[in-house]
Amino acid sequence: MSAGDYEVPEGLYYTREHEWAKVLEDGTVLMGITDYAQKQLHEIVNVELPEVGAEVEQMAPFASVDSVKATSDIYAPVSGTVVEVNEALLDRPELLNEDPYGQGWIARIRPRGREELERELANLMKAEDYAGYIRGAEGGAESS
């Protein structure tokens, strides 16, 4: 699916701060920033990754990216423990621009439990809702 010039893959969950989350078969959640976010930031030049083992809370900042325009916080889409970070971004932060939904993933989080994960996923948007959200951000009004 797309929203204007932005790619919005189906099957992911999205935050209002432009992160995506994907629940993997092992129950962990892979996350990164959206195509909209990377295009708004322009050229990303540095990534501050969370520590493996760090406890994160849904929608609390836990990482950051520096672009030629600004430094932006990255928010955890779900609560839990960071079990893996994408260390390739330390040497190649441009992966966030080149492949935000693939090689540009940021972290993998192990949720605290299935029930809490389900509650938190309900706070996030699905692709169709997120596409409408960014269309609204671009046009100044929410579209349906």
Buried (B, 14 or more C-beta within 10 A) or exposed (E): EEBEEBBBBEEBBBBEBBBBBBBEEEEBBBBBBBBBBBBBBEEBBEBBBBEEEBBBEBBEBBBBBBBEEEEBEBBBBBBBBBBEBBEEBEEBBBBBBEBBBEBBBBBBBBBBEEEBBEEBBEEBBBBEEBBBBBBBBBEEEEEE
